[in-house]
Amino acid sequence: MSAKTFLRRIFRDTSGATAVEYGLIVALIVIAMITALQGLADSTIAMWNGVETKVNNSNQQNG
């Protein structure tokens, strides 16, 4: 078998293409999830910082 024939067979073989495509889809989904969770975490941290500030102000006024 010549190198030219071997390369043709490799380029025609698509059996692994589906697995690669699914892997790319999963990677994109994971990136989207991380981005969404990071945004949620930022807003949650801001909320708890506001609660902390209000509790500290209340303790200073009553203490």
C-alpha positions in Angstrom: 0.0 0.0 0.0 1.4 3.3 -1.0 1.5 6.4 1.2 -1.0 8.1 -1.1 -3.5 5.3 -0.7 -3.0 5.3 3.0 -3.6 9.0 3.3 -6.8 8.7 1.2 -8.1 6.1 3.5 -7.3 8.2 6.6 -9.1 11.3 5.1 -12.2 9.2 4.1 -12.5 7.6 7.5 -15.1 9.5 9.5 -15.7 7.1 12.4 -14.0 9.3 15.0 -15.6 12.6 13.7 -18.8 12.1 15.7 -17.0 11.6 19.0 -14.9 14.8 18.3 -18.1 16.8 17.5 -19.8 15.6 20.7 -16.7 16.5 22.7 -16.8 20.0 21.3 -20.5 20.4 22.1 -19.9 19.2 25.6 -17.0 21.7 26.0 -19.1 24.6 24.8 -21.9 23.6 27.2 -19.4 23.4 30.1 -18.0 26.9 29.2 -21.6 28.3 29.2 -22.4 26.7 32.5 -19.2 28.1 34.1 -19.9 31.6 32.8 -23.5 31.5 34.1 -22.5 30.2 37.5 -19.8 32.8 37.8 -22.4 35.5 37.2 -24.7 34.0 39.7 -21.8 33.8 42.3 -21.0 37.5 41.8 -24.6 38.5 42.4 -24.9 36.2 45.4 -21.7 37.6 46.9 -23.0 41.2 46.4 -26.2 40.2 48.2 -24.4 38.8 51.2 -22.1 41.8 51.4 -25.2 44.0 51.6 -26.7 41.8 54.3 -23.4 42.0 56.3 -23.3 45.8 55.9 -26.9 46.2 57.2 -26.3 43.8 60.1 -23.1 45.7 61.1 -24.9 49.1 60.9 -27.8 47.7 63.0 -25.3 46.4 65.6 -23.5 49.8 65.8 -26.8 51.7 66.3 -28.0 49.3 69.0 -24.7 48.6 70.7 
